[in-house]
């Protein structure tokens, strides 16, 4: 999903890098808060910093296989799901953030 803005005179929906940056920054700030990072430091934070913080706060626990049966507690499975969701969301948002900033810088 990209952020689009409507131009009344032309009737066109066009890409708005400013709206995209605002949206992505707010979503990255949410993830940073969940990962115990300060969202005020987004401008000096790297994607690796965010992902490392996620992995520290929500450690991924490997499944144990005993006699062909996977054993993992429901709590660990839930934390694994949180980890996977936050890491994949962070990567996707970071990619969108870099594209929008590149458009801004080259406009």
N, CA, C and O atoms as a GROMACS GRO file, in nm:
protein
  428
    1UNK      N    1   0.083  -0.116   0.000
    1UNK     CA    2   0.000   0.000   0.000
    1UNK      C    3   0.089   0.123   0.000
    1UNK      O    4   0.175   0.138   0.086
    2UNK      N    5   0.068   0.210  -0.095
    2UNK     CA    6   0.139   0.337  -0.094
    2UNK      C    7   0.040   0.447  -0.063
    2UNK      O    8  -0.080   0.434  -0.087
    3UNK      N    9   0.092   0.554  -0.011
    3UNK     CA   10   0.008   0.667   0.023
    3UNK      C   11  -0.013   0.751  -0.103
    3UNK      O   12   0.083   0.789  -0.170
    4UNK      N   13  -0.137   0.777  -0.133
    4UNK     CA   14  -0.169   0.857  -0.250
    4UNK      C   15  -0.248   0.979  -0.207
    4UNK      O   16  -0.318   0.978  -0.106
    5UNK      N   17  -0.234   1.084  -0.285
    5UNK     CA   18  -0.312   1.205  -0.255
    5UNK      C   19  -0.398   1.238  -0.376
    5UNK      O   20  -0.359   1.214  -0.490
    6UNK      N   21  -0.513   1.292  -0.349
    6UNK     CA   22  -0.608   1.324  -0.454
    6UNK      C   23  -0.595   1.471  -0.491
    6UNK      O   24  -0.600   1.558  -0.404
    7UNK      N   25  -0.578   1.498  -0.619
    7UNK     CA   26  -0.573   1.634  -0.669
    7UNK      C   27  -0.709   1.668  -0.728
    7UNK      O   28  -0.748   1.611  -0.830
    8UNK      N   29  -0.779   1.759  -0.665
    8UNK     CA   30  -0.917   1.789  -0.704
    8UNK      C   31  -0.929   1.836  -0.848
    8UNK      O   32  -1.020   1.794  -0.919
    9UNK      N   33  -0.840   1.922  -0.892
    9UNK     CA   34  -0.850   1.977  -1.026
    9UNK      C   35  -0.830   1.874  -1.136
    9UNK      O   36  -0.898   1.879  -1.239
   10UNK      N   37  -0.738   1.782  -1.116
   10UNK     CA   38  -0.707   1.686  -1.221
   10UNK      C   39  -0.781   1.554  -1.204
   10UNK      O   40  -0.792   1.476  -1.299
   11UNK      N   41  -0.831   1.529  -1.086
   11UNK     CA   42  -0.900   1.403  -1.061
   11UNK      C   43  -0.805   1.285  -1.052
   11UNK      O   44  -0.848   1.170  -1.063
   12UNK      N   45  -0.677   1.311  -1.031
   12UNK     CA   46  -0.578   1.204  -1.026
   12UNK      C   47  -0.538   1.172  -0.882
   12UNK      O   48  -0.529   1.260  -0.797
   13UNK      N   49  -0.516   1.045  -0.858
   13UNK     CA   50  -0.456   1.002  -0.733
   13UNK      C   51  -0.308   0.983  -0.761
   13UNK      O   52  -0.271   0.901  -0.844
   14UNK      N   53  -0.222   1.058  -0.693
   14UNK     CA   54  -0.080   1.050  -0.718
   14UNK      C   55  -0.006   1.013  -0.590
   14UNK      O   56  -0.056   1.032  -0.479
   15UNK      N   57   0.113   0.960  -0.608
   15UNK     CA   58   0.197   0.922  -0.496
   15UNK      C   59   0.241   1.046  -0.420
   15UNK      O   60   0.285   1.144  -0.481
   16UNK      N   61   0.228   1.044  -0.290
   16UNK     CA   62   0.270   1.155  -0.206
   16UNK      C   63   0.380   1.107  -0.113
   16UNK      O   64   0.354   1.038  -0.014
   17UNK      N   65   0.503   1.144  -0.145
   17UNK     CA   66   0.615   1.098  -0.063
   17UNK      C   67   0.610   1.158   0.077
   17UNK      O   68   0.655   1.094   0.173
   18UNK      N   69   0.556   1.278   0.092
   18UNK     CA   70   0.545   1.337   0.226
   18UNK      C   71   0.447   1.259   0.313
   18UNK      O   72   0.473   1.233   0.431
   19UNK      N   73   0.334   1.222   0.255
   19UNK     CA   74   0.237   1.141   0.329
   19UNK      C   75   0.293   1.003   0.359
   19UNK      O   76   0.269   0.947   0.466
   20UNK      N   77   0.368   0.949   0.265
   20UNK     CA   78   0.430   0.818   0.284
   20UNK      C   79   0.531   0.822   0.399
   20UNK      O   80   0.533   0.733   0.484
   21UNK      N   81   0.614   0.926   0.401
   21UNK     CA   82   0.713   0.940   0.508
   21UNK      C   83   0.643   0.952   0.643
   21UNK      O   84   0.684   0.888   0.740
   22UNK      N   85   0.540   1.035   0.651
   22UNK     CA   86   0.466   1.052   0.777
   22UNK      C   87   0.407   0.920   0.825
   22UNK      O   88   0.419   0.885   0.943
   23UNK      N   89   0.344   0.847   0.733
   23UNK     CA   90   0.281   0.720   0.769
   23UNK      C   91   0.384   0.618   0.816
   23UNK      O   92   0.367   0.556   0.921
   24UNK      N   93   0.491   0.602   0.738
   24UNK     CA   94   0.592   0.501   0.771
   24UNK      C   95   0.664   0.538   0.901
   24UNK      O   96   0.694   0.450   0.981
   25UNK      N   97   0.694   0.665   0.921
   25UNK     CA   98   0.759   0.706   1.046
   25UNK      C   99   0.671   0.673   1.167
   25UNK      O  100   0.722   0.631   1.271
   26UNK      N  101   0.540   0.693   1.153
   26UNK     CA  102   0.451   0.662   1.266
   26UNK      C  103   0.449   0.512   1.294
   26UNK      O  104   0.447   0.471   1.411
   27UNK      N  105   0.448   0.430   1.190
   27UNK     CA  106   0.449   0.285   1.210
   27UNK      C  107   0.582   0.236   1.265
   27UNK      O  108   0.585   0.148   1.352
   28UNK      N  109   0.693   0.292   1.217
   28UNK     CA  110   0.823   0.255   1.271
   28UNK      C  111   0.835   0.300   1.417
   28UNK      O  112   0.897   0.230   1.498
   29UNK      N  113   0.778   0.414   1.450
   29UNK     CA  114   0.779   0.461   1.589
   29UNK      C  115   0.705   0.363   1.680
   29UNK      O  116   0.750   0.336   1.791
   30UNK      N  117   0.592   0.310   1.633
   30UNK     CA  118   0.519   0.211   1.711
   30UNK      C  119   0.605   0.088   1.738
   30UNK      O  120   0.609   0.037   1.850
   31UNK      N  121   0.673   0.040   1.635
   31UNK     CA  122   0.759  -0.078   1.650
   31UNK      C  123   0.875  -0.046   1.744
   31UNK      O  124   0.913  -0.130   1.826
   32UNK      N  125   0.931   0.073   1.732
   32UNK     CA  126   1.041   0.111   1.821
   32UNK      C  127   0.996   0.114   1.967
   32UNK      O  128   1.069   0.070   2.056
   33UNK      N  129   0.876   0.165   1.992
   33UNK     CA  130   0.823   0.168   2.129
   33UNK      C  131   0.805   0.026   2.181
   33UNK      O  132   0.840  -0.003   2.296
   34UNK      N  133   0.751  -0.062   2.098
   34UNK     CA  134   0.732  -0.202   2.138
   34UNK      C  135   0.866  -0.272   2.164
   34UNK      O  136   0.871  -0.370   2.239
   35UNK      N  137   0.973  -0.221   2.104
   35UNK     CA  138   1.105  -0.281   2.118
   35UNK      C  139   1.192  -0.207   2.218
   35UNK      O  140   1.313  -0.230   2.224
   36UNK      N  141   1.132  -0.118   2.295
   36UNK     CA  142   1.203  -0.040   2.397
   36UNK      C  143   1.308   0.054   2.339
   36UNK      O  144   1.411   0.079   2.402
   37UNK      N  145   1.282   0.106   2.220
   37UNK     CA  146   1.369   0.207   2.161
   37UNK      C  147   1.296   0.341   2.164
   37UNK      O  148   1.173   0.346   2.168
   38UNK      N  149   1.372   0.449   2.162
   38UNK     CA  150   1.314   0.582   2.163
   38UNK      C  151   1.282   0.625   2.020
   38UNK      O  152   1.373   0.638   1.939
   39UNK      N  153   1.155   0.646   1.987
   39UNK     CA  154   1.119   0.684   1.850
   39UNK      C  155   1.173   0.820   1.809
   39UNK      O  156   1.178   0.851   1.690
   40UNK      N  157   1.213   0.902   1.905
   40UNK     CA  158   1.273   1.032   1.873
   40UNK      C  159   1.408   1.014   1.802
   40UNK      O  160   1.456   1.106   1.736
   41UNK      N  161   1.468   0.896   1.816
   41UNK     CA  162   1.598   0.869   1.755
   41UNK      C  163   1.587   0.801   1.619
   41UNK      O  164   1.686   0.745   1.571
   42UNK      N  165   1.471   0.805   1.556
   42UNK     CA  166   1.452   0.738   1.428
   42UNK      C  167   1.552   0.786   1.324
   42UNK      O  168   1.600   0.707   1.242
   43UNK      N  169   1.584   0.914   1.324
   43UNK     CA  170   1.675   0.969   1.223
   43UNK      C  171   1.817   0.914   1.234
   43UNK      O  172   1.892   0.915   1.136
   44UNK      N  173   1.855   0.866   1.352
   44UNK     CA  174   1.990   0.810   1.370
   44UNK      C  175   1.989   0.660   1.392
   44UNK      O  176   2.093   0.600   1.419
   45UNK      N  177   1.872   0.599   1.382
   45UNK     CA  178   1.857   0.456   1.403
   45UNK      C  179   1.864   0.384   1.269
   45UNK      O  180   1.813   0.434   1.168
   46UNK      N  181   1.925   0.266   1.268
   46UNK     CA  182   1.928   0.185   1.146
   46UNK      C  183   1.828   0.071   1.159
   46UNK      O  184   1.780   0.040   1.268
   47UNK      N  185   1.798   0.010   1.047
   47UNK     CA  186   1.707  -0.104   1.049
   47UNK      C  187   1.766  -0.217   1.133
   47UNK      O  188   1.692  -0.291   1.199
   48UNK      N  189   1.897  -0.231   1.131
   48UNK     CA  190   1.962  -0.335   1.211
   48UNK      C  191   1.945  -0.311   1.360
   48UNK      O  192   1.929  -0.405   1.438
   49UNK      N  193   1.947  -0.183   1.401
   49UNK     CA  194   1.924  -0.150   1.542
   49UNK      C  195   1.785  -0.193   1.586
   49UNK      O  196   1.768  -0.251   1.693
   50UNK      N  197   1.686  -0.165   1.502
   50UNK     CA  198   1.548  -0.200   1.536
   50UNK      C  199   1.530  -0.350   1.542
   50UNK      O  200   1.470  -0.402   1.636
   51UNK      N  201   1.583  -0.420   1.442
   51UNK     CA  202   1.568  -0.566   1.439
   51UNK      C  203   1.642  -0.631   1.556
   51UNK      O  204   1.593  -0.728   1.614
   52UNK      N  205   1.759  -0.580   1.591
   52UNK     CA  206   1.832  -0.634   1.706
   52UNK      C  207   1.753  -0.614   1.835
   52UNK      O  208   1.748  -0.703   1.919
   53UNK      N  209   1.691  -0.497   1.850
   53UNK     CA  210   1.610  -0.471   1.969
   53UNK      C  211   1.489  -0.563   1.975
   53UNK      O  212   1.452  -0.610   2.083
   54UNK      N  213   1.428  -0.589   1.860
   54UNK     CA  214   1.314  -0.683   1.855
   54UNK      C  215   1.360  -0.821   1.900
   54UNK      O  216   1.294  -0.887   1.980
   55UNK      N  217   1.475  -0.865   1.849
   55UNK     CA  218   1.523  -0.999   1.881
   55UNK      C  219   1.565  -1.013   2.027
   55UNK      O  220   1.560  -1.122   2.083
   56UNK      N  221   1.605  -0.903   2.087
   56UNK     CA  222   1.638  -0.908   2.230
   56UNK      C  223   1.511  -0.914   2.314
   56UNK      O  224   1.502  -0.994   2.407
   57UNK      N  225   1.414  -0.830   2.281
   57UNK     CA  226   1.291  -0.825   2.362
   57UNK      C  227   1.201  -0.946   2.337
   57UNK      O  228   1.137  -0.996   2.430
   58UNK      N  229   1.196  -0.994   2.212
   58UNK     CA  230   1.112  -1.109   2.176
   58UNK      C  231   1.200  -1.219   2.117
   58UNK      O  232   1.198  -1.239   1.996
   59UNK      N  233   1.276  -1.289   2.200
   59UNK     CA  234   1.369  -1.389   2.148
   59UNK      C  235   1.298  -1.506   2.081
   59UNK      O  236   1.198  -1.557   2.131
   60UNK      N  237   1.350  -1.544   1.968
   60UNK     CA  238   1.292  -1.656   1.891
   60UNK      C  239   1.344  -1.786   1.950
   60UNK      O  240   1.464  -1.807   1.960
   61UNK      N  241   1.251  -1.872   1.988
   61UNK     CA  242   1.287  -2.001   2.047
   61UNK      C  243   1.268  -2.111   1.943
   61UNK      O  244   1.161  -2.125   1.884
   62UNK      N  245   1.374  -2.187   1.922
   62UNK     CA  246   1.365  -2.296   1.825
   62UNK      C  247   1.278  -2.408   1.879
   62UNK      O  248   1.273  -2.434   1.999
   63UNK      N  249   1.209  -2.473   1.787
   63UNK     CA  250   1.125  -2.587   1.823
   63UNK      C  251   1.212  -2.709   1.851
   63UNK      O  252   1.309  -2.734   1.780
   64UNK      N  253   1.177  -2.783   1.954
   64UNK     CA  254   1.244  -2.909   1.982
   64UNK      C  255   1.164  -3.022   1.918
   64UNK      O  256   1.041  -3.024   1.926
   65UNK      N  257   1.235  -3.113   1.855
   65UNK     CA  258   1.167  -3.227   1.794
   65UNK      C  259   1.211  -3.352   1.869
   65UNK      O  260   1.328  -3.390   1.869
   66UNK      N  261   1.113  -3.415   1.931
   66UNK     CA  262   1.140  -3.538   2.004
   66UNK      C  263   1.050  -3.647   1.950
   66UNK      O  264   0.927  -3.636   1.955
   67UNK      N  265   1.110  -3.752   1.897
   67UNK     CA  266   1.036  -3.866   1.841
   67UNK      C  267   0.935  -3.819   1.736
   67UNK      O  268   0.823  -3.870   1.728
   68UNK      N  269   0.977  -3.722   1.654
   68UNK     CA  270   0.890  -3.676   1.546
   68UNK      C  271   0.782  -3.578   1.589
   68UNK      O  272   0.699  -3.540   1.507
   69UNK      N  273   0.781  -3.538   1.716
   69UNK     CA  274   0.679  -3.447   1.767
   69UNK      C  275   0.746  -3.314   1.802
   69UNK      O  276   0.845  -3.309   1.875
   70UNK      N  277   0.689  -3.206   1.749
   70UNK     CA  278   0.742  -3.073   1.777
   70UNK      C  279   0.692  -3.030   1.913
   70UNK      O  280   0.572  -3.032   1.940
   71UNK      N  281   0.784  -2.990   1.999
   71UNK     CA  282   0.745  -2.944   2.131
   71UNK      C  283   0.787  -2.800   2.150
   71UNK      O  284   0.906  -2.768   2.144
   72UNK      N  285   0.691  -2.715   2.170
   72UNK     CA  286   0.717  -2.575   2.201
   72UNK      C  287   0.597  -2.527   2.282
   72UNK      O  288   0.483  -2.561   2.251
   73UNK      N  289   0.622  -2.449   2.381
   73UNK     CA  290   0.512  -2.402   2.465
   73UNK      C  291   0.429  -2.299   2.388
   73UNK      O  292   0.481  -2.231   2.300
   74UNK      N  293   0.301  -2.288   2.420
   74UNK     CA  294   0.218  -2.187   2.354
   74UNK      C  295   0.271  -2.045   2.373
   74UNK      O  296   0.260  -1.962   2.282
   75UNK      N  297   0.329  -2.017   2.488
   75UNK     CA  298   0.385  -1.884   2.512
   75UNK      C  299   0.504  -1.858   2.419
   75UNK      O  300   0.516  -1.749   2.363
   76UNK      N  301   0.589  -1.957   2.403
   76UNK     CA  302   0.704  -1.942   2.314
   76UNK      C  303   0.660  -1.928   2.169
   76UNK      O  304   0.717  -1.850   2.093
   77UNK      N  305   0.558  -2.003   2.131
   77UNK     CA  306   0.505  -1.993   1.995
   77UNK      C  307   0.449  -1.853   1.970
   77UNK      O  308   0.466  -1.797   1.862
   78UNK      N  309   0.384  -1.797   2.071
   78UNK     CA  310   0.329  -1.663   2.058
   78UNK      C  311   0.439  -1.559   2.045
   78UNK      O  312   0.430  -1.468   1.963
   79UNK      N  313   0.544  -1.572   2.126
   79UNK     CA  314   0.658  -1.479   2.117
   79UNK      C  315   0.727  -1.493   1.982
   79UNK      O  316   0.768  -1.393   1.923
   80UNK      N  317   0.740  -1.616   1.932
   80UNK     CA  318   0.798  -1.636   1.800
   80UNK      C  319   0.716  -1.564   1.693
   80UNK      O  320   0.772  -1.503   1.602
   81UNK      N  321   0.583  -1.572   1.703
   81UNK     CA  322   0.497  -1.505   1.606
   81UNK      C  323   0.513  -1.353   1.613
   81UNK      O  324   0.514  -1.285   1.510
   82UNK      N  325   0.525  -1.300   1.735
   82UNK     CA  326   0.546  -1.156   1.752
   82UNK      C  327   0.679  -1.116   1.688
   82UNK      O  328   0.686  -1.016   1.616
   83UNK      N  329   0.782  -1.193   1.714
   83UNK     CA  330   0.914  -1.167   1.657
   83UNK      C  331   0.907  -1.164   1.504
   83UNK      O  332   0.954  -1.069   1.442
   84UNK      N  333   0.849  -1.268   1.446
   84UNK     CA  334   0.841  -1.277   1.299
   84UNK      C  335   0.762  -1.161   1.240
   84UNK      O  336   0.801  -1.104   1.139
   85UNK      N  337   0.651  -1.128   1.303
   85UNK     CA  338   0.566  -1.019   1.252
   85UNK      C  339   0.640  -0.885   1.260
   85UNK      O  340   0.640  -0.809   1.163
   86UNK      N  341   0.701  -0.856   1.374
   86UNK     CA  342   0.769  -0.728   1.389
   86UNK      C  343   0.890  -0.715   1.297
   86UNK      O  344   0.913  -0.609   1.239
   87UNK      N  345   0.967  -0.821   1.283
   87UNK     CA  346   1.085  -0.815   1.196
   87UNK      C  347   1.043  -0.798   1.050
   87UNK      O  348   1.100  -0.714   0.980
   88UNK      N  349   0.946  -0.874   1.004
   88UNK     CA  350   0.903  -0.860   0.864
   88UNK      C  351   0.838  -0.724   0.839
   88UNK      O  352   0.858  -0.664   0.733
   89UNK      N  353   0.761  -0.675   0.935
   89UNK     CA  354   0.700  -0.543   0.920
   89UNK      C  355   0.806  -0.434   0.917
   89UNK      O  356   0.797  -0.339   0.839
   90UNK      N  357   0.906  -0.446   1.004
   90UNK     CA  358   1.014  -0.348   1.008
   90UNK      C  359   1.088  -0.342   0.875
   90UNK      O  360   1.114  -0.234   0.823
   91UNK      N  361   1.121  -0.457   0.821
   91UNK     CA  362   1.193  -0.461   0.692
   91UNK      C  363   1.110  -0.398   0.581
   91UNK      O  364   1.162  -0.320   0.500
   92UNK      N  365   0.983  -0.432   0.577
   92UNK     CA  366   0.895  -0.377   0.474
   92UNK      C  367   0.881  -0.225   0.489
   92UNK      O  368   0.890  -0.152   0.391
   93UNK      N  369   0.858  -0.179   0.612
   93UNK     CA  370   0.843  -0.035   0.636
   93UNK      C  371   0.973   0.040   0.608
   93UNK      O  372   0.970   0.150   0.554
   94UNK      N  373   1.086  -0.019   0.644
   94UNK     CA  374   1.214   0.046   0.621
   94UNK      C  375   1.238   0.064   0.472
   94UNK      O  376   1.288   0.168   0.429
   95UNK      N  377   1.204  -0.037   0.394
   95UNK     CA  378   1.218  -0.030   0.249
   95UNK      C  379   1.133   0.085   0.194
   95UNK      O  380   1.182   0.164   0.113
   96UNK      N  381   1.007   0.094   0.237
   96UNK     CA  382   0.918   0.203   0.193
   96UNK      C  383   0.972   0.338   0.238
   96UNK      O  384   0.963   0.437   0.164
   97UNK      N  385   1.028   0.344   0.358
   97UNK     CA  386   1.082   0.468   0.413
   97UNK      C  387   1.200   0.517   0.328
   97UNK      O  388   1.208   0.636   0.297
   98UNK      N  389   1.289   0.427   0.290
   98UNK     CA  390   1.404   0.464   0.210
   98UNK      C  391   1.362   0.512   0.071
   98UNK      O  392   1.421   0.606   0.017
   99UNK      N  393   1.263   0.447   0.012
   99UNK     CA  394   1.214   0.491  -0.119
   99UNK      C  395   1.154   0.632  -0.110
   99UNK      O  396   1.183   0.717  -0.193
  100UNK      N  397   1.071   0.654  -0.010
  100UNK     CA  398   1.007   0.786   0.005
  100UNK      C  399   1.111   0.894   0.032
  100UNK      O  400   1.099   1.004  -0.022
  101UNK      N  401   1.212   0.864   0.114
  101UNK     CA  402   1.317   0.963   0.139
  101UNK      C  403   1.398   0.990   0.014
  101UNK      O  404   1.438   1.104  -0.010
  102UNK      N  405   1.422   0.888  -0.068
  102UNK     CA  406   1.494   0.906  -0.193
  102UNK      C  407   1.415   0.993  -0.289
  102UNK      O  408   1.473   1.078  -0.357
  103UNK      N  409   1.286   0.972  -0.296
  103UNK     CA  410   1.201   1.056  -0.381
  103UNK      C  411   1.207   1.200  -0.332
  103UNK      O  412   1.220   1.293  -0.411
  104UNK      N  413   1.197   1.218  -0.200
  104UNK     CA  414   1.204   1.353  -0.142
  104UNK      C  415   1.336   1.420  -0.175
  104UNK      O  416   1.339   1.537  -0.214
  105UNK      N  417   1.445   1.348  -0.159
  105UNK     CA  418   1.578   1.406  -0.181
  105UNK      C  419   1.605   1.435  -0.328
  105UNK      O  420   1.689   1.521  -0.358
  106UNK      N  421   1.538   1.367  -0.418
  106UNK     CA  422   1.561   1.386  -0.562
  106UNK      C  423   1.449   1.462  -0.631
  106UNK      O  424   1.447   1.471  -0.754
  107UNK      N  425   1.356   1.517  -0.553
  107UNK     CA  426   1.243   1.590  -0.614
  107UNK      C  427   1.285   1.730  -0.653
  107UNK      O  428   1.203   1.807  -0.705
   0.00000   0.00000   0.00000
